[in-house]
Amino acid sequence: MLNTGLAESIARKYAGRSEDVADLTQVAYLGLVNAVRRYTPERGVDFVSFAMPTIAGEVKRYFRDHGWTIRPPRRIQELHRQITTTAAGLAQRLGRLPTPGEIAAELDLDVRDVEEAQACHSCYTPMSLDAPVHTEDGGSLSDVIGADDAGFGRAEARTVLRPLCRALSPRDQRVLYLRFVRGWTQQEIADDMGITQMQVSRLLARILGHLRRRLNTRPVSRQAGSGSRSAVPLPRAA
């Protein structure tokens, strides 16, 4: 087919943006076919001048619809494309990578807009959690990402419950200690205290219910700042 070289040159122009060159070439070929179908020689415009924006537009639409793994707002997509082209030209003139301020001055934009558009570059190909990191053990990115520490919740529960538990009777304190610190079963507690397992179950239900009511009526902590009490989960009696 004639002018396939034109389509291939446009595809190469957009290469290096996370998309495979072969895929871009196929999209450019589609743009060429659309240009052939829409071209009318009677208008006096040569075919190449008509086909170039048609093919480039097809490639740009492909990037807009398929090139983003995480799709930012349309304004950011267009600005990112404009900044990429401008930055390449400035780099050739300056002999180094241009700063966001220099790009903003070239395009008459606010520096914050340029920085926002540049920050979305990772939306093309976000780094995989399995990507290796440069550590001594050769771990992956997922190994160094922080996670919620269950110890914080336990520490908060101990801080809040300690004064409430100290106000319990010695017998109730011992039941809680054996069940939730020593990890005894209800039957083991019953054997130790000389009562039935059913009585232990009722004791635990009463104690935990009492603690929940006290938690719901305690003064709101000033550190919370939001005006609501922080929820401290209590274990079940079972």
Secondary structure, DSSP 8 states (H G I E B T S, - for coil): -TTHHHHHHHHHHT-SSSS-HHHHHHHHHHHHHHHHHH--GGG---HHHHHHHHHHHHHHHHHHHHS-SS---HHHHHHHHHHHHHHHHHHHHHSS---HHHHHHHHT--HHHHHHHHHGGGGTS---TT-B-SSTT--BHHHHS----HHHHHHHHHHHHHHHHHTS-HHHHHHHIIIIIS---HHHHHHHHTS-HHHHHHHHHHHHHHHHHHHHHS---TTT-SSS----------
